[in-house]
Amino acid sequence: MPRIAGVNIPDNKRIAIAITYIYGIGRSLSEKIIKETKIDPNKKAKDLTPAEINGLREFIEKSYKIEGDLRRDVMVNIKRLKDIGTWRGSRHAKKLPVRGQRTKTNTRTVRGNVRKTMGSGRKPAAAPT
């Protein structure tokens, strides 16, 4: 199981899909990385040679911000928004949608699965004795 950027990538997946398991690398970026490193995108992760793995690891680590650094930057950006008192920061603090989505019917899991309709969550009627 190849290990890149502290993440074990799955063996039996194509390398183009396998490196998307790294936080900060999606499908389009993985295809760009594979094109730059000249690795066959259809090759499985377990079939990579150690030289290809090292080349891939070095290219990713020197070119892109991934995993811990990226998570830290995102957290710092959210903290900055909260500290300066922006609307987005307050929405982050309340754990509500930030980008204008409606909250009356959606975001139930974020709000604790609150159901305010009459029929949902009712206990069944007691059986007659």
C-alpha positions in Angstrom: 0.0 0.0 0.0 1.8 3.1 -1.2 2.0 6.0 1.3 2.0 9.5 0.0 1.8 12.6 2.2 1.0 10.5 5.3 -2.0 8.8 3.6 -2.1 5.2 2.6 -3.6 5.1 -0.8 -5.7 2.1 -1.9 -3.9 -0.7 -3.8 -6.6 -1.9 -6.2 -7.7 1.5 -7.6 -6.4 3.3 -10.6 -3.7 5.8 -9.5 -5.8 8.7 -10.9 -8.5 7.8 -8.4 -6.2 6.6 -5.6 -4.5 9.9 -5.0 -7.8 11.6 -4.5 -7.8 10.0 -1.1 -5.3 12.7 -0.1 -7.1 15.8 1.4 -6.8 18.7 -1.1 -6.5 16.6 -4.3 -9.6 16.1 -6.3 -10.2 14.4 -9.7 -9.1 17.3 -11.9 -6.0 18.0 -9.9 -5.1 14.3 -9.8 -5.3 14.1 -13.6 -3.1 17.2 -13.9 -0.5 15.7 -11.4 -0.4 12.4 -13.3 0.1 14.2 -16.6 3.0 16.2 -15.1 4.7 13.1 -13.6 4.1 11.1 -16.8 2.5 8.1 -15.1 -0.1 6.0 -16.9 -3.4 7.0 -15.3 -4.9 3.5 -15.8 -2.1 1.9 -13.8 -3.2 0.5 -10.5 -1.5 1.9 -7.3 0.0 -1.5 -6.4 1.7 -1.7 -9.8 3.7 1.5 -9.4 7.4 1.2 -9.1 9.2 2.8 -6.1 10.7 5.4 -8.5 7.3 6.4 -9.7 6.0 6.6 -6.1 8.9 8.8 -5.0 8.5 11.1 -8.0 4.8 11.4 -7.4 5.3 12.1 -3.6 8.0 14.7 -4.3 6.0 16.5 -7.0 2.9 16.7 -4.8 4.7 17.8 -1.7 6.7 20.6 -3.4 3.8 21.8 -5.7 0.7 21.7 -3.6 -0.6 22.5 -0.2 -2.3 19.3 1.1 -3.4 17.4 4.2 -2.3 19.1 7.5 -1.1 22.4 6.0 -4.3 22.8 4.0 -6.5 21.9 7.0 -4.7 24.4 9.2 -5.1 27.2 6.6 -8.8 26.5 6.3 -9.1 26.6 10.1 -7.1 29.8 10.3 -9.3 31.5 7.6 -12.5 30.5 9.5 -11.1 31.7 12.8 -10.2 35.0 11.1 -13.8 35.4 9.9 -15.1 34.7 13.4 -12.7 37.1 15.0 -13.5 40.1 12.8 -17.2 39.4 13.3 -18.4 38.8 9.7 -21.7 37.3 8.8 -19.9 34.2 7.4 -17.9 33.9 10.6 -21.0 34.0 12.7 -22.6 31.3 10.5 -19.5 29.1 10.9 -19.7 29.6 14.7 -23.4 28.6 14.8 -22.7 25.6 12.5 -25.2 26.8 9.9 -24.9 27.0 6.1 -22.6 29.8 5.1 -23.3 30.3 1.5 -26.9 31.4 1.5 -28.7 28.0 1.5 -32.1 27.8 3.0 -32.4 26.3 6.5 -36.2 25.8 6.9 -36.2 22.5 5.2 -32.6 21.5 4.6 -29.5 21.2 6.9 -31.4 19.0 9.3 -28.4 17.0 10.2 -26.5 20.1 11.1 -29.3 21.4 13.3 -29.6 18.1 15.1 -32.3 16.5 12.9 -35.0 18.7 14.3 -38.4 17.8 12.8 -41.1 20.3 13.4 -43.9 18.8 11.4 -46.9 17.2 13.1 -46.5 13.6 11.9 -42.8 13.0 12.0 -41.4 11.5 15.1 -44.7 10.8 16.8 -45.0 7.8 19.0 -47.5 5.1 17.9 -50.9 5.2 19.6 -51.3 3.0 22.6 -53.0 -0.3 21.9 -56.5 -0.7 23.4 -56.7 -3.1 26.3 
